[in-house]
């Protein structure tokens, strides 16, 4: 049961494979505490009604009774209250709930949530990848742009900008969503372009996107191209991403290129956070020499890129924490918002 006397935030991080649900408490001091979290299989949630029933059943609190509800979904979002999965069939529509008034409800992109996670303890405790030496623990500037990227079922990117960049003296952050994972991916050299031809033929595309290259399906196709083996993404991770195989070296180079491009386009002087299941389960692909060589391979900005700290979000519930952080930011804007119904008594 939710603890009385505290404000409560319901959060969800909905991907193509897993749906993570969480109930968080916001203390009087503004501290965010996770009270409970549950994982479900996303394909088992077919409608918004199924999702709301699951929230109430698993977290013992209906969204209408929470102080804020934030659902992060791996796909495009419309009007802040509806969205759909890119790699799945679920469509989320909270317009009927929002029309009741009372406590704020939002649907956000899953990488908006990952960006917000960088503002929590989860982001502060993320594993430092660069600078590599622990003795050179990088200090993240408190008020500087930050970026986040992550590959799993798909590829997500987002950025955070301090509001005082635009309005001096302002507090808070602007979260910049993006569908950058669907931008065309740059290939370099004969072998990479041969893989691009292979990928286009396999997927029936005119041009491959980052989502096609760095996602699980892209990883599996890369290994098939290089090694001639048809394996699942999980099998490729176990067999080819834990040692310096051709698959690891090429995939790490692709990942480093995507990270470099994101840092350059977002001017993320406050650091880059890497999320997503592939890097969390196979950290060598974002910590080997090939990754860093590509990350810093920009002749005019190589020195500047080497000053940018890079961290790995190893907490598998970072997106859930980010959704809750978004809820905390909503409540800071609406301090008088209150829930409309009592919590369910189980």
N, C-alpha and C positions, 0 to 999 in steps of 0.2 A: 504493500500500500504506500502511496505517496505520503511523505512526512508533512503533517499540517504546519501551517505558519510560514511555509516557504513558497516561492513562486516556482511553477513547474513548466518545463518545456518538453514537448514531444518532438522527437527528431527521427528522420528516416534517411538512409542512404541507399538508394535503389539502383542497382546495376543490372546488367543483362543476365547475370548468373545468380548473385546473392542480393537479398534485401535485408539490410540491418536496421533494426528498430531500437530506439533508446528513449529512456525517460531521464531527464536531468533536473536537478534542483538548482535554483539560483538563491544564494544566501543573501542576507541583509548587507554583507560586505561586498557583494557583487561577484563572489566566487562561484564558478560553475562546477557542480558535482554530478557525476554519473551515478544514478541510483540503480539502473537496470538496463541491460541490453540483450537482445534476442536476434538470432539470425534465421531467416527463412529463405526458401528457394524462390527466386523472382518469378519463374514460369507458373508457380502455383497461385499467383495473385493476378487475376484476370481483369478486375475492375476496381474503380475507386472504392466502391462499397466493400469489396473484399479487403482492401488495404485498411480502411477505417475499422472494420471488424477486427482485423489482426492487431491493430494498434491498441484497441480497448482490451482485447482478450490477453495479449501478451504483456502489456504494460500497466494494466489495471487503471487506465485513465482514458476517457473519451476525448478526442480533440476539442470538442466543444467545452469540456471542463478544464482543459489546460490553459495556462496563462499565455502560451504561444505554441504554435505548431509549425514546423518547418520540414518539408519533404524535399530532399535532394534527389534528382532523377538524372540518369545518364542519357540525356537527350535535350532537344530544344524545348524552351519554356515560353509560354504566352501569357502576357498580362500579369505575371507573378502569381497566378492561381491555378494554372493548368500546364500540362506538359506531357510528353510521351517518351518512351524508351526508344533509342535508336536501334539497339540490338535486342529487341523484344517487342511484345504486343501490348504491354500495359499503357493505358492512357489515364493520367491522373487529372481530375477536375474538381477543384475545391471551391468553385463558385457558389454552390448552394450553402456550404459552410461559411464562406466569407460573407454572404448576404445576411447572415444572422446578426452580424456586428459583434461587439464584445472583443474577445481576445483575437490578436492578429494571427492570420494563417498565411503561409506562403509556400509556393513551389519554386525551387531554385535549381539551376543546373548543378550536377554533382561536383563539377570542378569549381564552382563558386564556393561550395562547401569545403572542398580541399584547400582553397585559398584562405578561407576563414580559419581553418585548422592551424594555419601558420601563426595565428594570433593567440593561440592557446598554449597550455603547457605541453601538449603533444608536439606542437611545432618547435617549441623551445628545446625539447628533449630529443629532437630528431638527430639521427646519426650524422656526424660530420664526414663528408666525403672529400671535400676540398676546402682549405688546405689539408693535405693528407695527414700531416703530423699532428697528433693530439696536443703536443706542446704548443702548436700554432693555432689553438682554438680561435676561430674567427669571431669577432664581435659584430653582430648584426646591427646596422644602424637602426635606431628606433623609428625614425620617420623617413623612410626611403622606400621606393617601389620594390615589391616582391613579386615573384612569379612562381607558378607551380605547374608541373607537367606529370602525366602518369599514363602508362600503358597497361591495359588488361584486356577485357573483352573488346574495348575500343581505346582510342587515344584522346585524352582530355587536356586542355590547357586553360589557364586563367591568370589574372594578375590582380594585385592590390596596390592602390595608390593612396598615400596620406592626403586627406582633404586640404591640408594647409599648403599643398603644392599649388592649388588653384585659388584658395581664399586664405590669405595669411591669418594666423591665429585660430583657424578652425581645428576642431578635434575630430577624431574618428577616421574612418577609412572608406574609400570608394572601391567596391569589388567590381572588376571589369570582366564580365563573362566573355567567352569566346567559343567559336566553332572552328578554331585553328587546326584541330585534328583532321578536318576535312579539306584543308588546303593541299594543293599538289605538292608531292614530296620531291626534293631535288636529288637527282642521281648524278654521280660523277664517275667517269671512266668507263672502259669497255665492259668489264665484268658487271658493274652495277647496272649499266644500261641493258645488258643481257638479262639480268634478273628482273629489271623493269618490264621487259618484253614478256618474260615468263609469267610475271605477276598479272599483267594486263590480260594475257590469254586465259589464265586460270580464273580470273574474276570477271572477265567480260567488260573491262573498263578502257576508256580512252587514255586515261592517265591515273596512276596510283596516287593515293593520298597518304598522309601520315598515318591515318587510321588503318589503312590497308597494309602498311609496312611494319609498324611497331606493335600492333595488336597481336593477340594470340594467334589469330589465323595467319597474319603476316609472318610471324616467327616460324610457324609450322611450314609455310610455303618456302621461306628462306632456307630452312634446313633441307627440305625436299630438293630444292634447286642445287644446293651445295653438296649434299651427301647422298642424294638419290633415295632417301628413306621417307616414307609417309608415316608421320607420327602425330599424335595429338600435341597441342601446345605444352601440356603438363609433362609429357614424355620428353619433348625437346628440352624443356627446362632441366629436368633431372639428368639427362644424358649428355647434353651439349652446352649448357651454360654454367657448369661448375668447374670447367678447366679450359685452357686456351685452345679450343677447337676453332676451325674455320667459321662455324656458325656463330660462336661467341664473338670472335673478332669483328665479323661483319655487322652483326646486330648491335654491338657496342658502338661501332662507328656511326651507324644510323641514329642510334639514341643520342650520342654526343652531338651530332649535327642538329637534330631537332631541338636539343637543349640550348645550343649556341644561338640558333635563330630566334628562339623565344626570348633569351636574355637581351639580344640586340634589339628586337622589336618592342619590348616592354621597358627597356632601360632599367632592368631590375638590379639596381645597385645595392638593394637591401638583401639580395640573395635569391637563390633558386632552391625550391623544395621539389624533390622527386617523389611521387606517390605511385599508386597502382600496384596490382598484384604481381606483375612480372618482376619488377625490380625488388620488391619486398621479399619475394621467395628466391630470387636469383641475384643477389647484390653484386656479384662479380661483373655483371653486364653494365653496371654504372660505376664501377670502381677500378676497372682494369686500365692498362696503359692506352689501349685503342680508344676508349671512351674519352679520356682526358686529352689525348692528342687531337681528336676531332673537335672537342669542346672549345679548345683554345686556338684552333686553326683558322684564324682570321688575321691576315697580315697587318691591317691597319689598327686592329683593336685587341691583339693578342695580350698585350700587357694589361690592359684594362680588364679583359675577361678573367685573367688570372687573379684579379683582386676580388672577384665575386665569390662569396661562400656558397657552397653547394651541399645540401643536406638530403638525407633519405628518410622519408616518413615510414618508419617500420611498424608503427601501430596500425593494425589492420582495421581499426575503427576510427581512423583519423577523419574520414568523411562524416561520420556520425557526430564527432566532436565539433566539426566545422558547421554542420547544420544547427547544432545547439548554440554555437557562438553567434550564428546569424540571428537566432531567436533572442539571444541576450542583447544584441544590437537593436533589434526591433523593440524590445521592452525598454531600452534606454530612451528611445524616441517616444514611446507611449507608456510612461510610468503609471498612468492611471488605468491602463487596460486590465480588466478582470475577467475571469472565466464566468460563463453564463450558467453552468450546471455543476452540481456536486460530483465529486469523484465517485466511481463505482465502488461499492463496499463489498469486498470479497473476503 
